[in-house]
Amino acid sequence: MTSLRTISGLCFSLIFSAPAYAEDAKENKDPWWNPDWSERAKITFDTSGDGAGLADPAGSAAVLVRLSGNFQAGFGAAKEDGSDIRFVAADGKTLLPHQIEKYDGMLYEALMWVKLPDAKPATKESFYVYYGFSGKEMAAAEKPTEAFDENFSLVYHFAETGVAPVDSSANGNNAETVGATSLAGMIGNGLLLSGVAPITIPAKPTLQWQQGQTFTLSTWIKPTSLQKDAVIFSRSEGNASFSLLLDQGVPMINLAGTRSGNGAPIAAAIWTHLAVVADGKSLQLFVNGMPYGNVAGSLPALNSPLVIGGPAATGTAGFAGEMDEFTLSKTARSNGWVKLAAINQGSSDAAQRAVSLGESEGGEAKAESGGAMEHVMLFGDIAKNMMFDGWIAIGVCIIMMAIGWTVAVKKFLYLNSIEKGSKLFLKKWKELSTDLTALDTENKSSVSTLGGQIESSQQASIEKSPLFHIYQIGADEIRHRLDKDNNRVQGLSGRSIQAIRASLDSGLVHETHRLSDGLVYLTMSIAGGPYVGLLGTVMGVMITFAIIAKSGEVNVNSIAPGIASALLATVVGLVVAIPALFIYSYLNTRIKNSLGLMQVFIDEFVAKMAEFYRPPAGTEPDSTGSGSKAH
């Protein structure tokens, strides 16, 4: 599928790219970045009152770009893993570093972090997402870690499953504790905290805090219930300590026993953005991008392990709920940066207005066929989630299909050959049937050539005809009986004609078996294909629901891939059965026609035989009626 997409994209770029790029540049006044990329879509970043509503500059920011149904054509044109996607500034020159947190072309969902060097307040800026690479060799993108500036000391997306949280910044500050995965996080997967099993991050030089240094913590939380003094994040060493708490729904900073003031509590089971900013003089707490509380003082010097969702001291509880997008910075981020994170990473209408995707540009030729190609490529994405039992069912179906089609091709060629031979034979038979006594000869070659009427070039084709085989049986039977009469004047009695008729019917049975040989494999494909596919589907659905029951998380992202891959087995079973049904009906009709032709020929042969080989008058009663009509 990837090769087909590449070939189609290459053909398009060679034929249409140059005029398309020129026209787009003229119309949009934004130059095309690279002609090897055939398509792009404009992204508008709005910090005005209509979008994020920033009143303060945000500076360098990693902006979340969500691609979903608004990027449907892009999922069809881009590579399966999104590796050819590039983000470029409006100048057509500046490549913006980006990091892919999630890319699922089958479900039309992608989460990408794009670094904007300077996010200004109350402005509308634009940049482009390029996709549909059609060149020979794709240049490497910027390092994914460069999507987060050098001031980040730790970035956790919690996108991993079954491993400790991995740092997505350039510092490699991975956690050492494996946490439970929430499949319905704020942004893709999240972290599920029980309150008793915290996540520990080992101390490293890049995580060391100096006395009075600047600092920013940003994260999303979704508490299961409102607990007393639930610790969200903590770090302590001796008498120095820092923690972020949730006390009966009230977020608080605890700096060596001094807490920030109370505010309105947040709600349980609702995602809330929290941020802590230390500027060296005080620590400011933000809730959903707005100032909430503060503590006078500075960040203590600490070089101990960091703990997420665990107690800072004995007697305090850990946070129970979900967490997503946990980041630490060694600089004091601005109020605009905090508000942008709360708006952009959220799911409100303002988030959609802050970062909006425009229509695709270029790739007109692809756009016409993109829908069909997109559906074809979806099957490859579905197959990636296929379980072992589903592959067994599909393997059995493929074997049935291979055998069935092999039989069908052979039978088709066989029927063509016998029909061609039958036409030639019947043409010669019409001449022979006017005087069947031509068979009254001891010369077998004369019989096989229908009295010398068949040319040598036609002999091989006619000998394939079942009519010729039956004719030979009749001719041999006539010659065998006439050989007993040295003078060959006695003719054939009614009983002899009946016996010859029985031999002809026996030949008909053998020809019927030969014509029908192998059709059973097609009937097996018709009857068995859907059942084998259904078995694979049922097993896949059972396993999918069993996995969901064990994880305890029910959402479309966890169910859809498993169900789709399970249904693929039924689709394959139907693909085996439906063509086999039509092929069987077609071949069976042609076989019935051949059988009907043989039955008519036998009746005609017996009638001619009774006419030309009557016994001498007076030797026995006239029995031609019974002889010519054996049934």
N, C-alpha and C positions, 0 to 999 in steps of 0.2 A: 504494500500500500504506500509505503514511503517513497519507493522508486517511482510509482505511477504519479504521485503528487509532484515529485521532483521533475519528472519528464514534462508533465503538463505545464508546470511553472516555468521551466526553461523555454519551452516552445512559445509560451505567451511573452516572456521577456524579450526573446529575440525578434518577435514580430511586432509587438505592440508597445514595448516598454518605452522606447525613446519618445514617440509622440505623446504617449500618455503622461510621462513625467513632465514634458515641456508644457502640456496643457494644464496639468495640476499646478505647476509652479506659477504659471501665468495667472490662473484663477485664484489660488489661495495665497500667492505672494510668499509662500514658505518653500524654500528649495528642498528638493528631494535629497535625502541623505546618501543613499547608495542604490544604484540601479539593480544590484543583485537581489534586492528585496522588492517584490512586485506590489505589495499592498501596505497601507498604513491607515491608522485611524487617529483622529485628533482627540487629545485629552485636555479638557479645560480644568484648570486648578483655580478655584474661586475662593478668595479669602474675604470677599466683601460681605455686606449684610445679607446678600442673597445666598451665600454659601457658608463658609466656616465662621464668618463674622469676627475676624481677628482685628483687635484694636492695637495690638503690639506686634512687633516683628517676631517671627519664629526662628529666623536664622536657618542654619543647616538642619534639614529634617528628612527623615525617612517616611515618605508618604505611602500609605496603603492604597493600591489600585486593585479593585475587585473587578474581575471579568466574569460575566455570567451569560445570560441570554442576550445581552446587548453586544456580545462578541461572538455570536453564533457562527457567522461567516469566518471569523478569524480562527476558531477552533478547527474548522474544516480545512483552511489553507495553511495553517502553521504546522510544524512538525508535531508528532504525537506527544513528545515530552516538553514542548514549548521551548526547545533549545535554540530556535532561530528567532525568538522574540527579542527585540531591542527597543530601548526607550531613548529617544533623541530629542534634544531641545528644538525649539522652533527655528533656530538659525540653520538647521540642517547640518550642523557640524559637531556639536557637543554631544557626546555619548553619555547618557546618564546611567551610572551604575544601578543595577537592580538585583534583587534576590527573590527567588521563587520559593515561597513557603508551601504552596500546593498548586498542582496543575492536573486537572482531570478533564480531558476533552470529551469524554463520554457523558459526563454529567454537566458539561458547560460550566465549570467552576475553576477559577484560578485566583490565587492570592499572591500578589507581588508587591514587594517593597522597592520603591524607587527613590533614589537620593536626589533631593532638590537642594542646590547649594545655598539658596537664599530665599526663604519664603517670606514675602513682604505682606504687610496688612492691607486690607481693603483694596485688593487688586484682582485682576483676572489675567492669569498667564496660561500659556498653552505649551504642550509638548506632544510628541507623537509616539505611538507604539507601532513599530514596523514588524512585519511577519511575511511569510510566504517566500522564504529564501529559494532562489532558483539558479544560483551560480554554481561553480565547480567546487570551490573550497571556501568554507565559511570561516571568517576570521573569528577568533575567540572573543567572547564578551569580557567585560570588566569582571574582576573577581567578585563573587557574590557578597563577601564580607565588606566590600567597599560601599555597599548600600547604606552602611551605618558608619558615621564619621569616627575619627580617632578618639573622640571624647567618650564614646561608649566603652565601658569596661566589661559589660555583660549584656547579652540579649538572648532571652529564652522565648521561642515561639511555642514550645511544648507540642510540636508537630510529630514527634517521634512516638512510637508505640513499643513498649516492652524494653526500653533502654532508659538510662538516666538522661535528664534534660541536657541537650547539647547547645553550647554557646554558638550563636550565629554571628557574633562579632569576630574580629581578627585575633582576639586574645586567647581563645580556646579554653575559657573557664567553664568546663563542663562539670555538672554535678556528679556526685559519687553515689547517690541513692536513686533507685528506680522508683518512679511514682506511677500511680494509676492514671490511665488516659481517659479523658472525657471526650467523646466523639462529637459533642455539640458545644464546643467552646465558643468564645466570642468571635474568634477569627480562626476558622478551621478547628483542629483539635485543641484541647486544653488540658490542664492538670487537675486531677481530682484528688482533693485532700480530705483525709478522714478525721483529722484533729489529733491523731495519736501516732502518725507515721510521717514525720517531717522530711523535707528534702534538704540534704546537707551539701554545701558547696565548700570544697577545701580552700584554705587560705593560699593565695598566690601573690606574687609581687604586684600584679596589675590590679588586685583587689585590696591592696593595703590602703588604709585611711590614715591621713596625717591630721594632726590636731588643727581644727579650724579650716580644713579644706572645703572647697565647694563640692556639691554632690546633688544628684537628682535620681529619685526612684520613681518609676512609672509602672503601673500594673492595672489589670482588670480583675475584679473579684465578684463572685456570685455566692453569697453565704447560703448554706442549707437552712440554717436557723440563726436567730440572734442570740449569741452566747455572751457570757460575761468574760471580759478580758481575753478574748480569743486572739492569739498572736498570729499575725499575718507574715511578718518578717522580723528577724531579730539578729543581733550581733552583740556579744559581750566579751569582756576580758577584764577580770578583776572587778573593780568598782565602776569601770566605764562600761556603759551599755547604751544601746539604741534599739528601739523596737517600734513597729507599726501595729497598732491594736485595733480591734473592733469590739467595743464594750456595749453590749445590748443594742447593737446597730449603729453606734456612734464611733466613727473613725477617730483615732487619737495617735499622736506621737508621744512616745515615752522616752525621754532623754535622761538617763541616770535617775529615774524616779520622778522627774518633773514631766507632767502631762500637759498637752495642749487643751484648750477649753472645749466645752461641750457644744455641740451643734445639733441640728435636726438629724435624727437617725435615718439611715438608709433602709431600704426594704429588703426582706429576705427573698431569695429565688429571683433576684433581678440583678443584671450585670451593672456594675458601678465602676467608674474609673477613679483610681486614687493616685496621687502624686505627692512626693515630698521633695522640696527644694531647699538646700542649705547654701547660704551665701557667705558663711563665715561669721555672721552675727546672730542669725536666727534660723530656725527651721520652719518653713511654711508648708502647711498641708492644703492640698487642693482636692475637691470632690467634683467629679464630672467637669473638670476644667475651670472651676470657680474657687477662689480662696475660701477656706473653711475654718482653719485654726492655725495657731503658730506657737512656737516655744522659743523663748529667748535663749541664746547660747550658741555654741558651735559644735560641730561634729567632733566626737572624741577620736583620739588616735587608737586604732584597732587593727590587729593583724590576725584575728582568730577566724575560724570557719563561720560562714554565713548560713543561716537556717531559714528556710521557707516553710511556713505553716507549722512552726514548732515553737515551744516556749523559750523565752529568754532566761527564765529562772524557774527554779522548782516551785511548784504550786500554781503555775499559770497554765491555761489550756491552749491547745493548738487550734488553728482555724479549720473549720469543717465546711467544705464547699468546693467551688471550682475557681480556678485561676487561669488567666491567659495573659500573654504578652508582658512578661516581667523583664524590665530593663533597669540597669544601673549606669549612671554617667558620672564622670569625675569633674563635671562642670555644673554650674547653676544654670539650668535652662530657664528661658524667659517665660513670662506669663503667656505670651503668644504661643510658644512651643507647647506648653502644657495643654492649653485650650485646643490647639490643632490636633494633638494626639487624642484628646477626649472626643472631639467631633469626628475626625477622619476615621478613627478606628471603630467608632460606634456604628449603630444600625439605624440611626434616625434619618429623617428626610434631609436634614442639613448635611449629613455625611454624603448622601447621594448627590446633593447639589455642589458640595465642595470639590468633588472629583467626579466629573461626568465624561462619558465616552461619546464621541461623535460618530458620524457615518464613515464607512470605509472609503478609501480613495485608491484609485488604480485597480488593476486586476479585473477589468470589466469582463474579459473572456472567461476568467475563472468563476466570476459571480454567477454566470449562467449555469455552469455545471457543478458549482460548489455544493449544492444541496444533495445531488445524487452521490457525488464522491464522498461527501461527509457521512451519508448513511452507510456507504460501503465501509468506510474506515472505522465506523463505530463497532463493527463486528470484531475488528482486531482488538479494540479496547475492551470489549466484553470478554473476549477469549482470555485476556490476561488474568481475569478473576476466576477462571474455570477451575473447579476442584478436581481431584484425582478421579473420583467416581464418575464425574461428568465426562472426563476424557476417555474413560473406558467405554461408556455408552456411545460416544462419538466415534471411537475407534471401531466398535462393532458395526455401527452404521456405515462407516466408510468402507469396511470390508464387504458388507452386503451390496453397497453401491458399485464397488469395483467388479464384483462377480456378476451382478445383474447387468451392468452395462457391457461387460465382455460378452456375455451370452447374447444380449440384444444386438450388438454389432455383428457377431458371427451369424446370428439367425437372419438378420437383415440381408447380409451378403449372400447367404445360402438361398433365401427366397428369391432374391433378384436373379441368381444363376438358374434356378429351376424354372422360374417363369419365362426367362429368355429361351431356355431349352424347350419348354412346353409349346411356346408359340411356333418355333421351327418344326417341332414334331407334328403338331396338328396340321400345319400347312402340308407336310408330306403325307400325313395320314389320310387326308381327303382324297388324294390321288390313289393311294393304295386301297382304300376302303371300297372303291368301285369294283375291284376284283380281288377278293381276299385269298383266292386260290394261289396268289403269288407266294403265299407262305408255304404252299405245298411243295417243298423242296428240301433236299437233304443238305444243301449248302447253307451253313450257319451264317456265313458272312453276308449272304444275300438277305437273310432275315434281319440281321442287325443293321443293314443299310436300307431296309424297307424296299427290297428289290432293286438296290443300286441307285435309289433316288437321292440318298444323302451324300453330299460331298464330303471329302476328307476334312475340310476346314470347319464343317458344321458338326462333325461326328462327336467331338468331345463335349460340345455344348448340349447336344440332344441327349447324350447318355446321362446327363445330370437330371433330366426330367423324370419325375415319378411316373408320368404317363408312359414313357419309354420302358421303364422297368416293368410296369404292368403288361404292356404290349409284349415284352419278351417272355413273360410268364405264359401268356396266352399262346404265343407262337410256339414255345417249347412244348406246351401241352398238346397242341394240334399235331405237331410233327411227331411227337411220341406215339400218339394213337394211330396216325396214318402209317407209321413205319411198320405196324403189324399187318397192314394190308399191302402186300407186295405190288398189286396192280393199282392201288390207291383209287379204288372206284366205289368202295363201300360207304364213304362219307362218315359222318358222326351221328351216333345215336343220340336220343334225347338224354339218356343217362350220362353219356360222355360230355354232352354240353353242360349238364348240371354239375358234373365233376370239375370241368374247366372253370365254370362260374365260381365254384367254391375256392379253387386255386387263386382266381383273380381277386376274390374278396379277402383271401389270406394276404395276398400282396398289398391290398389296400390297407389292411391293419398294420403291416410292417412300415409302409410309407407314412401312415399317420403317426406312429411312434417316432419315426425319424424327424418328421416335421415338428412335433411337440417336444422333442428332447431339449431339456435345459430350461423350458419355460417355468418350471417349478421354482427356480431361483428368483425369477421376477415376482412370482406370487408370494414368495417368502419376504422379499423386499417390501411389497405392498402391505402385507399383513403385519410383518414384524418390525419394520422401520419405525412407525409411530410408537409402538409399545416400548421398544428399546429406548427411544428418545424420551418418552414419558417417564420411564424408570429413572433415567439420569436426572430429569428435572425434579422428580419427587425427592430423590436422594439429596440433590443440591439444596432444595428448599428446606428439607429437614435439618441439614447440617447448618444452613444459614440461621435458622431460628434457634437452633441449639447454641450457636455462638453468641447470638444476641441475648439469649436467656442467661448465659454465663457472665457476659459483660455487664448486663443490667442497663444498657443504653439502647434506646429505641429512637432512631431518627432515619430520615431518608438516605443519608450518606452511608449508613451502616447496612441498610437493608437492600437498597437498589442494586449495587454491584453484584451481590450474591444471587439475588433473584434473577437479574438479567442474564448472568452466566448460566444459571440453572435452566432457564428457558431456552438457551441456545441449543441444548441437547434435543429438545422437542423440535426446534426448527430444523436441525440436521436430520432428525428422523422423518419429518415431513418432506424435506428435500429429497430424501431417498425414495419415499413412497410415491409421491405425486408423479414424478417423471416415469417411474416404473409402471404406474397404473396406465398412463397414456400409451407408453411403449407396448405394454402387454395387450391392450385393447387393439392397437394397430396391428401388431404381429398376429394376434389371434384371428382378426378379420381376414388377413391375407391367407392364413393357414386354412380357414374354413372355405375360402374361395377355391383354394387348391384341392381340398378334399371333395368339394362339390364337382369340380371339373373331373376328378378321377372317377367319381361315381357315375357321372354321365358317360364317360369314356367306356367304362366297363359295360354299361347297358348297351351302348352302341356296338361294342366289340362282340358281345354275345349275340346281338341281333344279326350282325353281318355274318357271324360264324354259322348261325342257324340257317341263314339264307344260302350261303355258298357251299356248305358242307352237309347237305341233306343226304340221308341214307337212300340207296336205290329203292325205287318204287316196289312195294309189296314185301319188303323185307321186315318191316314192323309198322305199326300204326303211326300215323302222323303225330309227332310229339314236339313239333317245333315250338308250339305255344308254351308247353311246359319247359322246353329246353331254353327258350329265349327269355323266359321269365321264371327265374329260379325261386323268387320270393313271392 
